[in-house]
């Protein structure tokens, strides 16, 4: 009897399923956001279950994580494995969670990527079960639902940046609502000032080792600094678990390592493994953060994490990055692949430490004011219809 009453009380709490292919320890902006959202929604008294293909997910006591091979990227890479039995198994799993778990909200993330079946299954279940269905576009391409854009009739669709919103309109003929993500300003809060002490400056490039993230540009920048008589250490995050659909990581890592040795920088470049939990300390150790992506960055949490950590940021002027970094105020923006401009800006930040500290302080103020993930989550709870859970937060306007 007591057990049954406890279950009824649990099911009386509002509940949401967060659905995405990956979750920490897989490294990436979507995965980091989901970990923050799950924790902070739970803090508001909302039951949260993350449904993911991550085989060994990072778990927490405040929310549940269900790992299923039905969403595992390595398994679904072969379309022959996504046959009728796959679809039936996926539908049975999700229907069971909705009916037996009493969840009334499902929020999918990038369900237009990799494989269409999860989105199509959720769309069919929506016709026969009472739940609200939301979706966030963290980027636009590739769109595997272009022939069946079922998300158009879902309860809510969000784009993480104005750039992604515009790309959705250009590529898909569909404009989701703008809802910029934030970072946890309590997690990304440092005690060390930049350039504290007399040691060699530390430059941090926190990114997945994929070609478009521009890690090779940062390595060449370090060599260019040395050519100007400026010695610094470059830390590259060496994450081995990423959503690597094109299987680029291993080859690109070899290419970057070769470049480091070719330029004689092996003493000055550190490849450092970095998990979700490691990131705040990594920013603490840095003096300057660089993010010279060579292709359009859909949004980018790295600049926000850096600014929240009072670190000046030098990033590419592309995609959604100019929506967060204020050029010549919270950092500098340079054109993609402009090695000279990147080197100039980093050299200036190293030589003018007062400027670096001023930019770091401005960045922190900007993130606290406009990109606090706690404000975003309060707003999200209101979108879900959980007004009581959203009380106590300031979320009248769309985030960003």
Phi, psi and omega per residue, in radians:
X1 nan -0.870 -3.121
X2 -1.076 -0.684 -3.140
X3 -1.142 -0.715 3.116
X4 -1.139 -0.691 3.122
X5 -1.147 -0.682 3.121
X6 -1.120 -0.687 3.121
X7 -1.153 -0.692 3.119
X8 -1.115 -0.695 3.110
X9 -1.122 -0.675 3.110
X10 -1.098 -0.791 -3.096
X11 -1.251 -0.320 3.077
X12 -1.247 -0.372 3.100
X13 -1.286 2.488 3.082
X14 -1.059 2.504 -3.074
X15 -2.355 2.554 -3.140
X16 -2.377 2.408 2.981
X17 -1.703 2.181 3.020
X18 -1.788 2.109 -3.014
X19 -2.029 2.147 3.081
X20 -2.756 2.710 -3.079
X21 -1.117 -0.658 -3.013
X22 -2.278 2.895 -3.108
X23 -2.780 2.675 3.072
X24 -0.885 2.415 0.352
X25 -1.445 -0.018 2.962
X26 -1.028 2.337 -3.018
X27 -1.722 2.312 3.099
X28 2.902 2.845 -3.090
X29 -1.115 -0.731 3.133
X30 -1.096 -0.761 -3.108
X31 -1.134 -0.733 3.103
X32 -1.097 -0.755 3.127
X33 -1.069 -0.743 -3.131
X34 -1.102 -0.698 3.113
X35 -1.091 -0.733 3.093
X36 -1.142 -0.814 -3.087
X37 -1.101 -0.751 -3.141
X38 -1.063 -0.790 -3.117
X39 -1.153 -0.772 -3.041
X40 -1.346 -0.582 3.007
X41 -1.107 -0.722 3.106
X42 -1.078 -0.667 3.113
X43 -1.068 -0.380 3.121
X44 -1.563 0.126 3.124
X45 1.498 0.232 3.124
X46 -1.629 2.325 3.050
X47 -1.271 2.247 -3.116
X48 -2.202 2.313 2.941
X49 -2.237 2.184 3.037
X50 -1.597 2.185 3.086
X51 -1.880 2.072 -2.961
X52 -2.563 2.792 3.038
X53 -1.566 -0.042 3.105
X54 -1.038 2.091 -3.036
X55 -1.234 -0.447 -3.125
X56 -2.374 1.198 -2.978
X57 -1.240 2.641 3.007
X58 -1.246 2.148 -3.065
X59 -1.907 2.823 3.105
X60 -2.426 2.770 -3.096
X61 -1.298 -0.356 -3.013
X62 -1.553 -0.271 3.117
X63 -2.488 2.881 -3.122
X64 -1.789 2.610 3.037
X65 -2.231 2.176 3.073
X66 -1.888 2.003 3.101
X67 -1.639 2.220 3.139
X68 -2.327 2.330 3.078
X69 -1.135 -0.226 3.122
X70 -1.165 -0.320 3.097
X71 -1.976 0.089 -3.087
X72 -1.272 2.192 -3.022
X73 -1.079 -0.679 -3.141
X74 -1.095 -0.561 -3.126
X75 -1.347 -0.746 -3.025
X76 -1.485 0.002 3.135
X77 -1.008 -0.595 3.132
X78 -1.606 1.970 -3.098
X79 -1.087 -0.346 3.130
X80 -1.183 -0.387 3.121
X81 -1.411 -0.226 -3.129
X82 -1.688 1.062 -3.092
X83 -1.612 -2.913 -3.087
X84 -1.074 -0.652 3.135
X85 -1.161 -0.614 3.082
X86 -1.100 -0.824 -3.120
X87 -1.098 -0.745 3.130
X88 -1.094 -0.727 -3.137
X89 -1.150 -0.707 3.135
X90 -1.159 -0.738 3.126
X91 -1.132 -0.695 3.121
X92 -1.119 -0.734 -3.140
X93 -1.089 -0.898 -3.062
X94 -1.204 -0.677 3.101
X95 -1.104 -0.705 3.118
X96 -1.080 -0.725 3.119
X97 -1.135 -0.692 -3.112
X98 -1.226 -0.732 -3.079
X99 -1.385 -0.962 -3.053
X100 -1.335 -0.575 -3.139
X101 -1.470 -0.224 3.118
X102 1.191 0.395 3.115
X103 -1.305 2.387 -3.107
X104 -2.049 0.032 3.095
X105 -2.373 2.358 2.993
X106 -2.189 2.286 3.103
X107 -2.175 1.916 3.109
X108 -1.620 2.635 -3.134
X109 -2.233 2.106 -3.118
X110 0.948 0.741 3.087
X111 -1.332 -0.032 3.039
X112 -1.581 0.120 3.134
X113 -1.832 2.725 2.870
X114 1.226 -1.007 -3.118
X115 -2.662 2.435 -3.066
X116 -1.437 -0.290 -2.948
X117 -1.032 -0.781 -3.134
X118 -1.017 -0.742 3.117
X119 -1.140 -0.729 -3.121
X120 -1.176 -0.666 3.106
X121 -1.144 -0.811 3.128
X122 -1.078 -0.642 3.124
X123 -1.126 -0.708 3.106
X124 -1.172 -0.735 3.139
X125 -1.107 -0.556 3.139
X126 -1.078 -0.471 -3.131
X127 -1.311 -0.340 -3.075
X128 -2.158 -0.128 -3.141
X129 -2.165 2.589 -3.070
X130 -1.489 1.485 3.034
X131 -2.532 2.740 3.110
X132 -1.724 2.437 -2.997
X133 -2.132 2.149 -3.098
X134 -2.116 2.769 -3.141
X135 -2.573 2.443 3.057
X136 -2.043 2.227 3.012
X137 -1.559 1.875 3.061
X138 -1.499 -0.313 2.995
X139 -2.824 3.060 -3.005
X140 -1.819 -0.821 -3.012
X141 -1.714 2.521 -0.097
X142 -1.486 2.681 -3.139
X143 -1.919 1.803 -3.116
X144 -1.466 -0.024 3.140
X145 -1.860 0.290 -3.024
X146 -1.063 -0.527 3.104
X147 -1.472 -0.337 -3.127
X148 -2.418 1.282 -3.071
X149 -1.331 1.167 -3.017
X150 -1.113 -0.419 -3.097
X151 -1.085 -0.345 -3.090
X152 -1.067 -0.419 -3.112
X153 -1.847 0.196 3.130
X154 -1.375 2.959 -3.028
X155 -1.097 -0.709 -3.127
X156 -2.698 2.484 3.066
X157 -2.281 2.343 -3.047
X158 -2.243 2.564 3.016
X159 -2.009 2.403 -3.021
X160 -1.371 -0.185 3.123
X161 -2.681 2.828 3.064
X162 -1.135 -0.550 3.101
X163 -1.091 -0.848 3.128
X164 -1.117 -0.688 3.096
X165 -1.017 -0.783 3.122
X166 -1.167 -0.656 3.109
X167 -1.170 -0.642 3.071
X168 -1.054 -0.728 3.131
X169 -1.184 -0.743 -3.101
X170 -1.190 -0.747 -3.051
X171 -1.575 -0.602 -2.995
X172 -1.932 -0.226 -3.040
X173 1.172 0.520 -3.058
X174 -2.477 2.322 -3.081
X175 -2.031 1.757 3.051
X176 -1.211 2.898 3.108
X177 -1.309 2.414 3.121
X178 -1.299 2.216 3.067
X179 -2.583 1.562 -3.087
X180 -1.195 2.404 3.127
X181 -1.325 2.880 3.063
X182 -2.258 -3.116 3.065
X183 -2.148 2.846 -3.121
X184 -1.437 1.836 -3.062
X185 -1.242 -0.232 3.047
X186 -1.436 -0.613 3.066
X187 -1.235 -0.798 -3.083
X188 -1.660 1.303 -3.113
X189 -2.436 2.088 -3.000
X190 -1.861 2.841 3.055
X191 -1.948 -0.378 -3.094
X192 -1.585 2.251 3.009
X193 -1.230 2.665 3.057
X194 -1.139 2.563 3.122
X195 1.034 0.506 3.052
X196 -1.229 2.306 -3.101
X197 1.524 -2.966 -3.056
X198 -2.060 0.344 -3.106
X199 -1.331 3.071 3.103
X200 -1.213 2.364 -3.139
X201 -1.025 2.550 3.136
X202 -1.960 2.143 3.073
X203 -1.860 2.301 -3.103
X204 -2.007 2.244 2.962
X205 -2.033 1.646 -3.118
X206 -1.599 1.847 -3.106
X207 -2.825 2.759 2.988
X208 -1.152 2.562 -3.125
X209 -1.430 1.339 3.063
X210 -2.197 2.584 -3.015
X211 -0.956 -0.672 -3.039
X212 -1.297 -0.195 3.121
X213 -1.372 -0.133 2.971
X214 1.277 0.474 3.132
X215 -1.105 -0.625 3.109
X216 -1.089 -0.545 3.104
X217 -1.174 -0.711 3.113
X218 -1.113 -0.676 3.114
X219 -1.116 -0.769 3.120
X220 -1.150 -0.598 3.074
X221 -1.077 -0.707 3.124
X222 -1.083 -0.708 3.095
X223 -1.142 -0.678 3.126
X224 -1.151 -0.660 3.068
X225 -1.090 -0.767 3.123
X226 -1.055 -0.650 3.092
X227 -1.113 -0.379 3.084
X228 -1.669 0.120 3.140
X229 1.442 0.281 -3.134
X230 -1.870 2.014 3.123
X231 -1.686 2.363 3.101
X232 -2.641 2.816 3.034
X233 -1.798 2.388 3.085
X234 -1.926 2.152 3.052
X235 -1.778 2.191 3.093
X236 -1.965 2.214 3.116
X237 -1.250 2.194 -3.010
X238 -1.868 1.083 -3.096
X239 -1.403 2.199 -3.111
X240 -1.653 -0.278 3.115
X241 -1.875 1.811 3.074
X242 -2.406 2.887 3.051
X243 -1.389 1.466 -2.972
X244 -1.769 1.210 -3.044
X245 -1.047 -0.670 -3.119
X246 -1.536 -0.004 3.131
X247 0.950 0.965 -3.107
X248 -1.727 -0.323 -2.931
X249 -1.020 -0.920 -3.015
X250 -1.068 -0.795 -3.127
X251 -1.154 -0.720 -3.126
X252 -1.208 -0.660 3.109
X253 -1.065 -0.749 3.102
X254 -1.057 -0.706 3.133
X255 -1.096 -0.751 3.140
X256 -1.172 -0.733 3.122
X257 -1.073 -0.756 3.106
X258 -1.042 -0.740 -3.139
X259 -1.091 -0.739 3.124
X260 -1.014 -0.805 -3.110
X261 -1.277 -0.633 3.112
X262 -1.081 -0.655 -3.121
X263 -1.528 0.026 3.109
X264 1.199 0.611 -3.055
X265 -1.893 0.189 -3.014
X266 -1.053 -0.452 3.090
X267 -1.340 -0.304 -2.964
X268 -1.990 -0.008 3.128
X269 -2.082 2.271 3.120
X270 -2.084 2.164 3.010
X271 -1.593 1.924 -3.018
X272 -2.023 2.097 3.023
X273 -1.010 2.391 -3.078
X274 -2.525 2.009 3.100
X275 -1.586 3.087 3.081
X276 -0.944 -0.770 -3.100
X277 -1.267 -0.374 -3.084
X278 -1.391 -0.321 -2.922
X279 -1.100 -0.762 -3.141
X280 -0.998 -0.743 3.138
X281 -1.167 -0.544 3.129
X282 -1.155 -0.745 3.064
X283 -1.139 -0.650 3.107
X284 -0.996 -0.636 -3.080
X285 -1.392 -0.220 -3.017
X286 -1.595 2.708 3.005
X287 -1.858 -0.619 3.107
X288 -2.387 2.481 3.080
X289 -1.997 2.350 3.098
X290 -2.101 2.577 -3.124
X291 -2.606 1.155 -3.035
X292 -1.530 1.109 -3.135
X293 -1.039 2.522 -3.087
X294 -1.767 -0.135 3.010
X295 -2.192 3.013 -3.063
X296 -1.087 2.123 3.059
X297 -1.494 2.066 -3.084
X298 -0.961 -0.720 3.131
X299 -2.645 -1.277 3.085
X300 1.665 1.878 3.042
X301 -1.425 -0.373 -3.095
X302 -0.968 -0.870 3.114
X303 -1.017 -0.648 3.125
X304 -1.185 -0.745 3.100
X305 -1.085 -0.724 3.130
X306 -1.114 -0.825 -3.121
X307 -1.136 -0.710 3.100
X308 -1.056 -0.527 -3.141
X309 -1.559 0.205 3.122
X310 1.078 0.578 3.099
X311 -1.870 2.288 3.058
X312 -1.165 2.508 -3.046
X313 -2.112 2.380 2.962
X314 -2.040 2.040 -3.004
X315 -2.394 2.892 3.139
X316 -1.297 2.480 3.058
X317 -1.482 1.426 -3.112
X318 -2.777 2.759 3.069
X319 0.991 -2.311 -3.090
X320 -1.589 -0.029 -3.065
X321 -1.070 -0.733 3.125
X322 -1.123 -0.180 3.075
X323 -1.367 -0.262 -3.119
X324 -2.028 -0.765 -3.115
X325 -1.516 2.196 3.065
X326 -1.658 1.948 -3.060
X327 -1.038 2.349 3.118
X328 1.159 0.305 3.114
X329 -2.321 -1.061 3.079
X330 -1.751 -0.017 -3.118
X331 2.888 -2.787 3.125
X332 -2.238 2.556 3.008
X333 -1.949 2.367 3.108
X334 -2.266 2.763 3.121
X335 -1.215 2.524 3.102
X336 -0.971 2.418 3.106
X337 1.195 0.193 3.094
X338 -1.574 1.503 -3.061
X339 -1.085 -0.717 -3.098
X340 -1.118 -0.768 -3.133
X341 -1.149 -0.728 3.107
X342 -1.050 -0.807 -3.138
X343 -1.107 -0.743 3.128
X344 -1.021 -0.805 -3.059
X345 -1.210 -0.707 3.122
X346 -1.180 -0.712 3.099
X347 -1.053 -0.706 3.120
X348 -1.106 -0.749 -3.133
X349 -1.148 -0.602 3.117
X350 -1.253 -0.669 -3.089
X351 -1.389 -0.516 -3.103
X352 -1.986 1.468 -3.051
X353 -1.211 -0.506 3.077
X354 -1.124 -0.696 3.081
X355 -1.089 -0.759 3.134
X356 -1.052 -0.750 -3.124
X357 -1.197 -0.668 3.123
X358 -1.126 -0.764 3.103
X359 -1.124 -0.685 3.097
X360 -1.068 -0.733 3.126
X361 -1.157 -0.725 3.099
X362 -1.098 -0.694 3.125
X363 -1.109 -0.769 3.117
X364 -1.032 -0.800 3.129
X365 -1.064 -0.705 -3.114
X366 -1.140 -0.748 -3.123
X367 -1.198 -0.767 3.129
X368 -1.040 -0.694 -3.081
X369 -1.313 -0.698 -2.923
X370 -2.157 -0.239 -3.024
X371 -2.344 0.677 3.093
X372 -1.476 2.083 -3.068
X373 -1.098 -0.418 3.124
X374 -1.156 -0.657 3.056
X375 -1.140 -0.727 3.112
X376 -1.038 -0.793 -3.086
X377 -1.173 -0.635 3.050
X378 -1.072 -0.791 3.080
X379 -1.057 -0.719 -3.123
X380 -1.111 -0.722 3.114
X381 -1.042 -0.638 3.080
X382 -1.157 -0.705 3.113
X383 -1.095 -0.637 3.127
X384 -1.215 -0.241 -3.077
X385 1.593 0.247 -3.124
X386 -1.707 1.170 -3.027
X387 -1.080 -0.697 -3.108
X388 -1.129 -0.715 3.133
X389 -1.166 -0.473 -3.085
X390 -1.432 -0.154 -3.094
X391 -1.056 2.539 3.116
X392 1.614 -0.059 3.102
X393 -2.006 2.706 3.113
X394 -1.718 1.755 -3.050
X395 -2.489 0.706 -3.109
X396 -1.199 -0.579 -3.078
X397 -1.870 2.779 3.078
X398 -1.105 2.379 -3.135
X399 -0.992 2.458 3.113
X400 1.458 nan nan
